[in-house]
């Protein structure tokens, strides 16, 4: 999907979802590939649990990028037109990066809390 809800382009790894989903996959269990450290959906686990985890991860990713797209568009694009100015592009990049960083911090804090609570 394009930046602002466009068509169904194939994911080449250069679009927002490919770039940021790989950035979020930092081994803390907050990646979008369903490989969370929670539950028993890992190798040899229940395939239904694994499928549900993957579907939840996909839903989370879609909601996250929808929110980022909408909020950053509202903040950065003052005069919509047929192309983006350099300042619009820079603003969008910085805005998306801030959301990514904030999500990493929150995810790591939640995981640490959950892990310390489980011990």
N, C-alpha and C positions, 0 to 999 in steps of 0.2 A: 504494500500500500504506500502511496506517496505521502509526502510530508503533510498535506492538508486534506487527506481523505480521497486522494485521486484513485486512479484505476488499480488494477491488480498486476503490477509489474512483478516479475520474478525477483526473488531475493538474491542479489548478487554479492551481498556482503558490504556494499557501498551505501546502502540506504540507512535510514535512522534505526530501524529495528535490528538489522544485522550488526551495525556498529555498536549500538548500546547494549544489546543483549549479550554480546561477547564481552563487553567491558564489565557488565554486572556479574558475569560468571567468574568471580574471583576466588572460588573455593570456600566461600563462607556459607554456602547453602542457599544463596539468594539469586541464583541464576535462573533463567527462564526455561531451562531444559527439563525441569521436573526432577532434578537430581538432588532435591532437598535432603538434608540429613535427618529429617523428621519422618516417622512412620517406618514401615518395613517393606517399602516398595523397591528395595535394591535388588541385586542379583539373588535369585532363588526365592524372592519374596512373592507375595500374592500379585498376579498380573492385574487384577482389578484395582488394587491399591495403587499400583504403578500407573495405570491408565488414568485414574482419578487425579493423581498428583500431576501428571502431564497436562491434563485438561485445566486444572486449577492454575498451573504455571502459565499456560497459554492465555487464560482469561485475565490473569494478573498483568501479563505483558501488554495485552490489548488495552486494558483500562489505564495502565501507566502511560503508554504512549499517546492515548487519546487525551488524557489530562495534560500531559506535557505539550502536545500539539496545540490544544485549545488555549491554554494559559500563555504560552510563549507567543502565539499568533496575536492574541489580544494585547500583550505587552509590547511587542516589537513592530508590528505592522501598522503604521499610522495611516498610510495611504495605499490601500491595495491597488495593484496594477498588474500589468502583464509580465513584469519581472521584478525581482528583488534588488534593491540598492545594496551597495557594499555594507552600509551601516545596518540595514535590515538583516543581512546575512550574518554579520558579526553578532548582533543582538540575539538572533535565534540560536546561534552556536553557543554563546555564553549562557543563555537561559537554559538550554537543554543540558549543558554540562553541570549547571547548578542543581538541577533536578536529579541528575544521575548521582552526583556527590552526596546530596542530602539523603537519597534513598539508600545508598551504601551505608552511611552513618547510622541511619535508623535501623536498617536490617541487621547490622552487626550488633547494635545495642540490644535488639530484641533477641537475637540468637544467644548472646552472652547471658542475658537474663534467663532465658529458657534453659540453657545448659547449667547455669548455677542453681536454678530451681529444681532441676532433675537430679542433682547430686545429693 
